[in-house]
Amino acid sequence: MDTSLPIAFGADHAGVALKDLLREAVDGPVLDLGTHGPDSVDYPDFGVAVANAVASGRARLGVLVCGSGIGISIAANRNPAIRCALVQDATGARLAREHNDANIIALGARMIGTEVALEALRVFLATPYAGGRHSQRVVKLSPEWTETR
C-alpha cells in the first residue's frame, strides 16, 4: 500500500468535531472532504465522497464520522470497491484491517469517546491485512462473487 497517499476524511455535522480531531492526529498527508462546520448536511454525501476517493486511488484509506457511524458506513459501502467497517474501539479497528481488509472505518461521534476514537484510528492505520485464511472470505465480499450465488 502506497503510504505517500493521503488518508481521506469525511463527516456530517454531527461528526465534524471528531473528524477534525482525528485528522489532526494523522502523521502524514490527509484529504479532508468535509463537512467543515456545524450546519446540517446529509451524511451520504460525505460517505460517498470518501468512498470514491479510496476506490479511485486518490486516498490510501478513509475515515468517516457521523452521529452513530451507521448511516455514513452504509453510504460508503454502496461503492463495490469499499469495505467500510463501523468500529467502536481499537480491537474492532484492528480486526477490520487484519481480517477484513477494511479500507475505511466509520465512527459514531455520539457513541465513542475521543481517546477511544484516537486509539482506534492509530490501530486502523498501523494494522496490515493478514491475508492467508482471510483471503477467501474477503473475496466473497466482492460484488462479482455475490452475483454468482
Short mmCIF file of the C-alpha atoms (twelve columns), coordinates in Angstrom:
data_MODEL
# 
_entry.id   MODEL 
# 
loop_
_atom_site.group_PDB 
_atom_site.id 
_atom_site.type_symbol 
_atom_site.label_atom_id 
_atom_site.label_alt_id 
_atom_site.label_comp_id 
_atom_site.label_asym_id 
_atom_site.label_seq_id 
_atom_site.Cartn_x 
_atom_site.Cartn_y 
_atom_site.Cartn_z 
_atom_site.pdbx_PDB_model_num 
ATOM 1   C CA . MET A 1   0.000   0.000   0.000  1 
ATOM 2   C CA . ASP A 2   1.363   3.379   -1.031 1 
ATOM 3   C CA . THR A 3   1.890   5.214   2.256  1 
ATOM 4   C CA . SER A 4   2.511   8.504   0.409  1 
ATOM 5   C CA . LEU A 5   -1.190  8.659   -0.479 1 
ATOM 6   C CA . PRO A 6   -3.383  10.657  1.887  1 
ATOM 7   C CA . ILE A 7   -5.928  9.374   4.346  1 
ATOM 8   C CA . ALA A 8   -9.372  10.670  3.308  1 
ATOM 9   C CA . PHE A 9   -11.670 12.094  5.966  1 
ATOM 10  C CA . GLY A 10  -15.346 12.903  5.823  1 
ATOM 11  C CA . ALA A 11  -18.113 13.685  8.286  1 
ATOM 12  C CA . ASP A 12  -21.529 15.181  8.608  1 
ATOM 13  C CA . HIS A 13  -22.384 18.000  11.019 1 
ATOM 14  C CA . ALA A 14  -22.651 15.595  13.981 1 
ATOM 15  C CA . GLY A 15  -19.180 14.213  13.328 1 
ATOM 16  C CA . VAL A 16  -17.238 17.266  12.199 1 
ATOM 17  C CA . ALA A 17  -15.555 17.966  15.555 1 
ATOM 18  C CA . LEU A 18  -14.359 14.374  15.959 1 
ATOM 19  C CA . LYS A 19  -13.278 14.253  12.306 1 
ATOM 20  C CA . ASP A 20  -11.173 17.375  12.798 1 
ATOM 21  C CA . LEU A 21  -9.559  15.931  15.928 1 
ATOM 22  C CA . LEU A 22  -8.757  12.642  14.171 1 
ATOM 23  C CA . ARG A 23  -7.450  14.404  11.076 1 
ATOM 24  C CA . GLU A 24  -5.029  16.421  13.193 1 
ATOM 25  C CA . ALA A 25  -3.706  13.209  14.765 1 
ATOM 26  C CA . VAL A 26  -2.567  11.752  11.441 1 
ATOM 27  C CA . ASP A 27  1.142   11.955  10.765 1 
ATOM 28  C CA . GLY A 28  1.191   12.362  7.012  1 
ATOM 29  C CA . PRO A 29  -0.961  13.654  4.199  1 
ATOM 30  C CA . VAL A 30  -4.719  13.937  4.616  1 
ATOM 31  C CA . LEU A 31  -7.579  14.685  2.253  1 
ATOM 32  C CA . ASP A 32  -10.410 16.426  4.106  1 
ATOM 33  C CA . LEU A 33  -13.607 16.062  2.089  1 
ATOM 34  C CA . GLY A 34  -15.801 17.894  4.591  1 
ATOM 35  C CA . THR A 35  -18.024 18.943  6.086  1 
ATOM 36  C CA . HIS A 36  -16.325 21.878  7.754  1 
ATOM 37  C CA . GLY A 37  -18.925 23.336  10.077 1 
ATOM 38  C CA . PRO A 38  -21.978 22.691  12.243 1 
ATOM 39  C CA . ASP A 39  -24.655 23.406  9.611  1 
ATOM 40  C CA . SER A 40  -26.873 20.413  8.897  1 
ATOM 41  C CA . VAL A 41  -25.736 18.330  5.918  1 
ATOM 42  C CA . ASP A 42  -26.537 14.885  4.531  1 
ATOM 43  C CA . TYR A 43  -24.114 12.157  5.656  1 
ATOM 44  C CA . PRO A 44  -24.394 10.126  2.407  1 
ATOM 45  C CA . ASP A 45  -22.676 12.947  0.503  1 
ATOM 46  C CA . PHE A 46  -19.548 12.574  2.624  1 
ATOM 47  C CA . GLY A 47  -19.635 8.783   2.811  1 
ATOM 48  C CA . VAL A 48  -19.740 8.625   -0.977 1 
ATOM 49  C CA . ALA A 49  -17.006 11.262  -1.379 1 
ATOM 50  C CA . VAL A 50  -14.566 9.345   0.832  1 
ATOM 51  C CA . ALA A 51  -15.526 6.012   -0.745 1 
ATOM 52  C CA . ASN A 52  -14.876 7.417   -4.211 1 
ATOM 53  C CA . ALA A 53  -11.509 8.844   -3.141 1 
ATOM 54  C CA . VAL A 54  -10.389 5.475   -1.770 1 
ATOM 55  C CA . ALA A 55  -11.838 3.458   -4.664 1 
ATOM 56  C CA . SER A 56  -10.185 5.699   -7.273 1 
ATOM 57  C CA . GLY A 57  -6.776  5.558   -5.595 1 
ATOM 58  C CA . ARG A 58  -6.743  9.247   -4.614 1 
ATOM 59  C CA . ALA A 59  -6.539  8.124   -0.976 1 
ATOM 60  C CA . ARG A 60  -4.955  5.127   0.715  1 
ATOM 61  C CA . LEU A 61  -7.608  4.632   3.404  1 
ATOM 62  C CA . GLY A 62  -10.620 6.526   4.704  1 
ATOM 63  C CA . VAL A 63  -12.146 7.676   7.966  1 
ATOM 64  C CA . LEU A 64  -15.819 8.628   8.278  1 
ATOM 65  C CA . VAL A 65  -17.737 10.103  11.191 1 
ATOM 66  C CA . CYS A 66  -21.426 10.795  11.708 1 
ATOM 67  C CA . GLY A 67  -23.580 10.752  14.832 1 
ATOM 68  C CA . SER A 68  -23.834 6.971   15.074 1 
ATOM 69  C CA . GLY A 69  -21.456 5.909   12.296 1 
ATOM 70  C CA . ILE A 70  -24.205 3.712   10.868 1 
ATOM 71  C CA . GLY A 71  -25.599 5.839   8.051  1 
ATOM 72  C CA . ILE A 72  -22.261 7.045   6.765  1 
ATOM 73  C CA . SER A 73  -20.871 3.481   6.724  1 
ATOM 74  C CA . ILE A 74  -23.898 2.281   4.742  1 
ATOM 75  C CA . ALA A 75  -23.357 5.101   2.236  1 
ATOM 76  C CA . ALA A 76  -19.666 4.225   1.807  1 
ATOM 77  C CA . ASN A 77  -20.395 0.529   1.362  1 
ATOM 78  C CA . ARG A 78  -22.610 1.284   -1.649 1 
ATOM 79  C CA . ASN A 79  -19.335 1.528   -3.600 1 
ATOM 80  C CA . PRO A 80  -18.353 -2.032  -4.604 1 
ATOM 81  C CA . ALA A 81  -14.643 -1.335  -4.038 1 
ATOM 82  C CA . ILE A 82  -15.190 -0.385  -0.406 1 
ATOM 83  C CA . ARG A 83  -15.135 -2.421  2.768  1 
ATOM 84  C CA . CYS A 84  -16.146 0.117   5.411  1 
ATOM 85  C CA . ALA A 85  -16.319 -1.141  8.972  1 
ATOM 86  C CA . LEU A 86  -18.194 0.608   11.750 1 
ATOM 87  C CA . VAL A 87  -15.898 0.299   14.750 1 
ATOM 88  C CA . GLN A 88  -16.377 1.059   18.433 1 
ATOM 89  C CA . ASP A 89  -12.838 0.544   19.710 1 
ATOM 90  C CA . ALA A 90  -9.243  -0.370  18.840 1 
ATOM 91  C CA . THR A 91  -9.969  -4.102  18.764 1 
ATOM 92  C CA . GLY A 92  -12.649 -3.594  16.129 1 
ATOM 93  C CA . ALA A 93  -10.304 -1.363  14.135 1 
ATOM 94  C CA . ARG A 94  -7.523  -3.967  14.248 1 
ATOM 95  C CA . LEU A 95  -9.794  -6.818  13.226 1 
ATOM 96  C CA . ALA A 96  -11.375 -4.750  10.446 1 
ATOM 97  C CA . ARG A 97  -7.959  -4.277  8.825  1 
ATOM 98  C CA . GLU A 98  -6.383  -7.597  9.757  1 
ATOM 99  C CA . HIS A 99  -9.257  -9.944  8.886  1 
ATOM 100 C CA . ASN A 100 -11.494 -7.964  6.517  1 
ATOM 101 C CA . ASP A 101 -9.008  -5.735  4.675  1 
ATOM 102 C CA . ALA A 102 -11.278 -2.800  5.508  1 
ATOM 103 C CA . ASN A 103 -10.241 0.302   3.606  1 
ATOM 104 C CA . ILE A 104 -12.479 2.723   5.521  1 
ATOM 105 C CA . ILE A 105 -13.546 2.924   9.147  1 
ATOM 106 C CA . ALA A 106 -16.639 4.678   10.377 1 
ATOM 107 C CA . LEU A 107 -17.053 6.045   13.872 1 
ATOM 108 C CA . GLY A 108 -20.068 7.382   15.717 1 
ATOM 109 C CA . ALA A 109 -19.297 10.721  17.341 1 
ATOM 110 C CA . ARG A 110 -22.206 10.235  19.753 1 
ATOM 111 C CA . MET A 111 -21.141 6.671   20.510 1 
ATOM 112 C CA . ILE A 112 -17.404 6.799   21.165 1 
ATOM 113 C CA . GLY A 113 -15.106 8.909   23.337 1 
ATOM 114 C CA . THR A 114 -12.301 10.903  21.798 1 
ATOM 115 C CA . GLU A 115 -9.464  8.891   23.341 1 
ATOM 116 C CA . VAL A 116 -11.014 5.608   22.206 1 
ATOM 117 C CA . ALA A 117 -11.562 7.063   18.734 1 
ATOM 118 C CA . LEU A 118 -7.947  8.243   18.534 1 
ATOM 119 C CA . GLU A 119 -6.677  4.811   19.545 1 
ATOM 120 C CA . ALA A 120 -8.977  3.117   17.024 1 
ATOM 121 C CA . LEU A 121 -7.598  5.390   14.305 1 
ATOM 122 C CA . ARG A 122 -3.978  4.704   15.286 1 
ATOM 123 C CA . VAL A 123 -4.576  0.951   15.259 1 
ATOM 124 C CA . PHE A 124 -6.509  1.046   11.963 1 
ATOM 125 C CA . LEU A 125 -3.700  2.923   10.213 1 
ATOM 126 C CA . ALA A 126 -0.956  0.718   11.658 1 
ATOM 127 C CA . THR A 127 -2.516  -2.702  11.092 1 
ATOM 128 C CA . PRO A 128 -1.797  -4.574  7.855  1 
ATOM 129 C CA . TYR A 129 -4.186  -7.017  6.232  1 
ATOM 130 C CA . ALA A 130 -3.218  -10.545 7.296  1 
ATOM 131 C CA . GLY A 131 -4.302  -12.281 4.083  1 
ATOM 132 C CA . GLY A 132 -3.918  -16.044 4.299  1 
ATOM 133 C CA . ARG A 133 -7.041  -17.780 5.570  1 
ATOM 134 C CA . HIS A 134 -8.928  -14.482 5.429  1 
ATOM 135 C CA . SER A 135 -8.413  -14.002 1.680  1 
ATOM 136 C CA . GLN A 136 -11.103 -16.431 0.570  1 
ATOM 137 C CA . ARG A 137 -13.580 -14.648 2.832  1 
ATOM 138 C CA . VAL A 138 -12.677 -11.187 1.592  1 
ATOM 139 C CA . VAL A 139 -13.145 -12.402 -1.993 1 
ATOM 140 C CA . LYS A 140 -16.676 -13.406 -1.032 1 
ATOM 141 C CA . LEU A 141 -17.391 -9.785  -0.083 1 
ATOM 142 C CA . SER A 142 -16.939 -8.688  -3.695 1 
ATOM 143 C CA . PRO A 143 -19.921 -7.992  -5.949 1 
ATOM 144 C CA . GLU A 144 -18.563 -10.434 -8.540 1 
ATOM 145 C CA . TRP A 145 -18.732 -13.304 -6.068 1 
ATOM 146 C CA . THR A 146 -22.157 -12.456 -4.691 1 
ATOM 147 C CA . GLU A 147 -23.651 -12.072 -8.185 1 
ATOM 148 C CA . THR A 148 -22.787 -15.693 -8.974 1 
ATOM 149 C CA . ARG A 149 -24.715 -17.067 -5.970 1 
# 
